[in-house]
């Protein structure tokens, strides 16, 4: 078991004073996504697993329209949580990570979102029973996060077409086909006009014109087998950034083919790595962090915090 705070319970011969440390588990749950889960209820699985171990029942902290999970996780910490299990999608994971970064309290993930990009990149099980087993019996791993003004980036953040695609994916379609709904949204924005940016990577500035989207990543894989950052590692103290600037539909086809092949060089994709990445545009554009919309803006500024997040992963 991990964490610094413990609930102590006497066992066996009272004269021996034998005690065992017990973990207080908190579950931050996106109830809207939980309602759409087919099959076993992850929260019920957590309760059952803790009961079988003789552990205290979990404390439940639902998200809300006004709180994607940050305040729920902070409340859980203030009430003595030793482990926070997040039942939700990438947005809920990111929101909870903002509260848990630099606390030393581990976060586990039971992915029930549309994309689950973070879980997929980090090898976290998507099957609820396997995910719960990992949450309770896995090993803790220090991961980097990217700090933005109002939160953190665990997986990826984007500006331009990437953000428009995420924000405009039809909700009903997302419930039925998952991340494929993003493909439908993407086709609607392929004709969006390009824009000019100034990209600052660790103080080195570059100007780019006719840009369609910019993505900052802590992990490398997109959906559908596309590899945007072939060298990305979530614990190397660096962030990745890609500027995509295809000028035609065939240019986009070429980009997709290159990403499917995992190519490190592509005519319409340029990549850099650094600790502090700032993108400045001439006009406000769509922005997103881990699949959640930010207000439109001219700047996307991300700085790495090495090893700030303790994540529960599969043992070994």
C-alpha positions as CSV (number, residue, x, y, z in Angstrom):
1,X,0.0,0.0,0.0
2,X,1.1,3.5,-0.7
3,X,0.5,7.0,0.8
4,X,1.4,8.6,4.0
5,X,-1.9,8.7,5.8
6,X,-3.3,5.4,7.2
7,X,-6.3,4.0,9.1
8,X,-5.1,1.6,11.7
9,X,-7.1,-1.4,12.9
10,X,-6.1,-3.9,15.6
11,X,-6.0,-7.6,14.5
12,X,-5.2,-10.9,16.3
13,X,-4.1,-10.9,19.9
14,X,-4.8,-7.5,21.5
15,X,-1.8,-8.2,23.8
16,X,0.5,-8.3,20.9
17,X,-0.8,-4.9,19.7
18,X,-0.6,-6.1,16.1
19,X,-1.9,-3.6,13.6
20,X,-2.2,-3.4,9.9
21,X,-2.1,-0.3,7.8
22,X,-5.3,0.3,5.7
23,X,-5.7,2.5,2.7
24,X,-8.4,5.1,2.4
25,X,-9.6,5.0,-1.2
26,X,-11.3,7.9,-2.8
27,X,-13.2,7.5,-6.1
28,X,-13.7,10.6,-8.3
29,X,-16.4,9.6,-10.8
30,X,-17.9,11.2,-13.8
31,X,-21.4,10.0,-13.3
32,X,-22.6,11.0,-16.8
33,X,-20.0,8.7,-18.4
34,X,-20.7,6.0,-15.7
35,X,-24.3,5.9,-16.8
36,X,-23.2,5.0,-20.3
37,X,-21.0,2.1,-19.3
38,X,-22.0,-1.2,-20.6
39,X,-21.3,-4.2,-18.4
40,X,-20.0,-4.1,-14.9
41,X,-20.2,-0.9,-12.8
42,X,-16.6,0.1,-12.0
43,X,-17.6,1.7,-8.7
44,X,-19.4,-1.4,-7.6
45,X,-16.3,-3.4,-8.5
46,X,-14.1,-1.1,-6.4
47,X,-16.5,-1.5,-3.4
48,X,-16.6,-5.3,-3.8
49,X,-12.8,-5.6,-4.1
50,X,-12.2,-3.5,-1.0
51,X,-14.8,-5.4,1.0
52,X,-13.1,-8.7,0.0
53,X,-9.8,-7.3,1.3
54,X,-11.3,-6.2,4.6
55,X,-10.6,-2.6,3.6
56,X,-12.8,0.4,4.4
57,X,-15.4,1.3,1.7
58,X,-14.3,4.0,-0.8
59,X,-15.4,7.5,-0.4
60,X,-17.2,8.8,-3.5
61,X,-16.7,12.2,-5.0
62,X,-18.8,12.9,-8.2
63,X,-17.8,15.6,-10.7
64,X,-20.2,18.3,-11.7
65,X,-20.9,20.8,-14.4
66,X,-18.8,23.3,-12.4
67,X,-16.0,20.9,-11.4
68,X,-14.4,18.5,-13.8
69,X,-12.7,16.8,-10.9
70,X,-10.1,19.2,-9.5
71,X,-12.1,20.3,-6.5
72,X,-13.4,16.8,-5.9
73,X,-9.8,15.5,-5.8
74,X,-8.8,18.3,-3.5
75,X,-11.6,17.5,-1.1
76,X,-10.6,13.8,-1.2
77,X,-7.1,14.8,-0.2
78,X,-8.3,17.1,2.6
79,X,-10.3,14.2,4.0
80,X,-7.4,11.8,4.1
81,X,-7.3,9.9,0.8
82,X,-4.3,7.7,0.3
83,X,-5.3,6.7,-3.2
84,X,-7.5,8.5,-5.7
85,X,-9.2,6.3,-8.3
86,X,-10.5,8.3,-11.3
87,X,-13.5,6.8,-13.1
88,X,-13.8,9.0,-16.2
89,X,-12.3,10.1,-19.4
90,X,-9.2,12.1,-20.3
91,X,-10.7,15.4,-19.1
92,X,-11.5,13.9,-15.6
93,X,-8.0,12.4,-15.4
94,X,-6.4,15.7,-16.3
95,X,-8.6,17.6,-13.8
96,X,-7.8,15.3,-11.0
97,X,-4.1,15.3,-11.9
98,X,-4.1,19.1,-11.4
99,X,-5.0,18.5,-7.8
100,X,-2.8,15.5,-7.2
101,X,0.4,16.7,-8.8
102,X,3.3,17.2,-6.3
103,X,1.2,15.7,-3.4
104,X,2.8,12.2,-3.4
105,X,-0.7,10.6,-3.3
106,X,-1.1,8.2,-6.2
107,X,-3.8,8.4,-8.8
108,X,-5.3,5.3,-10.5
109,X,-7.5,5.3,-13.6
110,X,-10.5,3.3,-14.5
111,X,-11.1,4.6,-18.1
112,X,-14.8,5.1,-19.0
113,X,-14.4,8.0,-21.4
114,X,-14.8,8.4,-25.2
115,X,-11.1,8.5,-26.2
116,X,-9.2,7.4,-23.1
117,X,-6.0,8.6,-24.9
118,X,-4.0,8.8,-21.6
119,X,-4.9,5.3,-20.6
120,X,-4.1,3.9,-24.0
121,X,-0.7,5.5,-24.1
122,X,0.3,4.5,-20.6
123,X,-0.8,0.8,-21.0
124,X,-3.6,1.1,-18.5
125,X,-6.3,-1.6,-18.8
126,X,-9.6,-0.6,-20.3
127,X,-11.5,-3.6,-19.0
128,X,-13.1,-2.5,-15.8
129,X,-12.2,-5.5,-13.7
130,X,-8.6,-5.4,-14.9
131,X,-8.4,-1.6,-14.3
132,X,-9.7,-2.0,-10.7
133,X,-7.2,-4.8,-10.0
134,X,-4.4,-2.5,-11.3
135,X,-5.7,0.4,-9.2
136,X,-5.5,-1.6,-6.0
137,X,-2.5,-3.9,-6.7
138,X,-0.4,-2.0,-9.2
139,X,2.9,-0.2,-8.9
140,X,3.3,3.6,-8.7
141,X,5.2,5.5,-11.4
142,X,6.3,9.1,-11.5
143,X,5.1,10.9,-14.6
144,X,5.7,14.4,-16.0
145,X,2.8,16.8,-16.4
146,X,2.6,19.9,-18.5
147,X,1.5,22.9,-16.5
148,X,-0.9,25.3,-18.1
149,X,-2.6,28.4,-16.6
150,X,-5.6,26.6,-15.1
151,X,-4.5,23.0,-14.9
152,X,-2.2,20.4,-16.3
153,X,-1.6,18.4,-19.5
154,X,-1.3,14.6,-18.9
155,X,-1.6,13.5,-22.5
156,X,-1.9,16.2,-25.2
157,X,-3.1,19.8,-25.7
158,X,-3.9,21.4,-29.0
159,X,-4.7,24.6,-30.8
160,X,-6.5,25.1,-34.1
161,X,-8.0,22.1,-36.0
162,X,-7.2,19.7,-33.2
163,X,-9.2,21.6,-30.7
164,X,-12.1,22.2,-33.1
165,X,-12.2,18.5,-33.9
166,X,-12.4,17.5,-30.2
167,X,-15.0,20.2,-29.3
168,X,-17.3,19.6,-32.3
169,X,-17.5,15.8,-32.2
170,X,-21.3,14.9,-31.9
171,X,-22.1,13.8,-28.4
172,X,-24.6,11.2,-29.4
173,X,-22.1,9.7,-31.9
174,X,-19.4,9.7,-29.2
175,X,-21.6,7.6,-27.0
176,X,-22.2,5.0,-29.8
177,X,-18.9,4.8,-31.7
178,X,-16.4,6.4,-29.3
179,X,-13.3,8.2,-30.7
180,X,-14.5,7.6,-34.3
181,X,-16.8,10.5,-33.7
182,X,-13.7,12.7,-33.9
183,X,-13.1,11.6,-37.5
184,X,-16.6,12.9,-38.4
185,X,-15.8,16.2,-36.8
186,X,-12.3,16.3,-38.4
187,X,-13.8,16.2,-41.9
188,X,-15.9,19.2,-41.2
189,X,-12.8,21.3,-40.4
190,X,-10.3,20.2,-43.1
191,X,-11.3,23.3,-45.0
192,X,-10.6,25.8,-42.1
193,X,-8.1,28.5,-43.1
194,X,-4.6,28.4,-41.8
195,X,-3.0,30.8,-39.4
196,X,0.4,32.2,-38.4
197,X,2.1,31.4,-35.1
198,X,5.2,32.2,-33.2
199,X,6.5,29.0,-31.6
200,X,8.9,29.4,-28.6
201,X,10.7,26.3,-27.4
202,X,12.9,26.9,-24.4
203,X,13.5,30.5,-25.6
204,X,14.2,29.7,-29.3
205,X,11.5,31.4,-31.4
206,X,10.3,30.4,-34.9
207,X,7.5,31.8,-37.1
208,X,5.3,29.5,-39.0
209,X,2.6,30.4,-41.6
210,X,-0.4,28.5,-43.0
211,X,-0.5,26.3,-39.9
212,X,-3.6,24.1,-39.4
213,X,-3.0,22.8,-35.9
214,X,-0.4,22.7,-33.2
215,X,-0.2,19.9,-30.7
216,X,1.8,19.8,-27.4
217,X,2.3,16.2,-26.1
218,X,3.5,14.3,-23.1
219,X,2.6,11.0,-24.8
220,X,3.0,9.9,-28.4
221,X,0.0,8.0,-29.8
222,X,-3.2,9.4,-31.2
223,X,-6.3,7.3,-31.9
224,X,-6.5,4.8,-34.8
225,X,-2.8,3.8,-34.7
226,X,-1.5,7.2,-35.5
227,X,1.9,8.1,-33.9
228,X,2.4,11.8,-33.7
229,X,5.4,11.8,-31.4
230,X,7.5,8.7,-32.1
231,X,10.1,9.5,-29.4
232,X,7.7,10.7,-26.6
233,X,8.2,9.4,-23.1
234,X,6.0,10.6,-20.2
235,X,8.8,10.6,-17.7
236,X,11.8,12.1,-19.6
237,X,11.3,15.7,-18.3
238,X,10.5,16.9,-21.8
239,X,7.4,17.9,-23.8
240,X,6.9,17.4,-27.5
241,X,5.4,19.9,-29.9
242,X,4.2,19.4,-33.5
243,X,3.2,22.0,-36.1
244,X,1.0,20.5,-38.8
245,X,0.7,22.6,-42.0
246,X,-0.6,20.6,-45.0
247,X,-2.0,22.8,-47.7
248,X,-4.3,20.5,-49.6
249,X,-6.5,17.5,-49.0
250,X,-3.8,15.3,-50.4
251,X,-1.4,16.9,-48.0
252,X,-3.6,15.6,-45.2
253,X,-3.6,12.1,-46.7
254,X,0.2,12.2,-46.8
255,X,0.3,13.2,-43.1
256,X,-2.1,10.4,-42.1
257,X,0.0,7.8,-44.0
258,X,3.2,9.1,-42.4
259,X,1.7,9.0,-38.9
260,X,0.4,5.5,-39.5
261,X,3.9,4.4,-40.4
262,X,5.4,6.2,-37.4
263,X,7.7,8.2,-39.6
264,X,9.8,10.8,-37.8
265,X,10.0,13.1,-40.8
266,X,7.1,14.4,-42.9
267,X,6.9,17.4,-45.2
268,X,3.9,18.9,-43.5
269,X,4.8,18.0,-39.9
270,X,7.6,19.6,-37.9
271,X,8.5,18.6,-34.4
272,X,10.6,19.9,-31.5
273,X,11.1,18.9,-27.8
274,X,11.6,21.2,-24.8
275,X,10.8,22.0,-21.2
276,X,8.7,25.1,-21.9
277,X,6.6,25.5,-25.1
278,X,4.6,28.6,-25.9
279,X,2.5,29.1,-29.0
280,X,1.3,32.7,-29.9
281,X,-1.2,33.4,-32.7
282,X,-2.4,36.6,-34.3
283,X,-6.1,35.9,-33.6
284,X,-8.0,33.8,-31.0
285,X,-8.3,30.1,-31.9
286,X,-9.9,27.0,-30.5
287,X,-7.9,25.4,-27.7
288,X,-8.1,22.1,-25.7
289,X,-6.3,20.3,-23.0
290,X,-6.7,16.5,-22.7
291,X,-9.9,16.6,-24.7
292,X,-11.5,19.4,-22.7
293,X,-12.2,22.8,-24.2
294,X,-10.4,26.0,-23.1
295,X,-11.7,29.4,-23.9
296,X,-10.6,30.6,-27.4
297,X,-7.3,32.4,-27.1
298,X,-4.1,33.6,-28.8
299,X,-1.7,31.7,-26.5
300,X,-1.0,28.1,-25.5
301,X,1.7,28.0,-22.9
302,X,2.9,24.7,-21.4
303,X,5.8,24.1,-19.0
304,X,6.9,20.6,-17.9
305,X,6.9,19.6,-14.2
306,X,9.1,16.5,-14.2
307,X,7.8,13.5,-12.2
308,X,5.1,15.6,-10.6
309,X,2.3,12.9,-10.9
310,X,2.4,9.6,-9.1
311,X,0.3,7.2,-11.3
312,X,-0.7,3.7,-10.4
313,X,0.2,1.3,-13.3
314,X,0.3,-2.4,-13.8
315,X,2.9,-4.1,-11.6
316,X,6.0,-5.1,-13.5
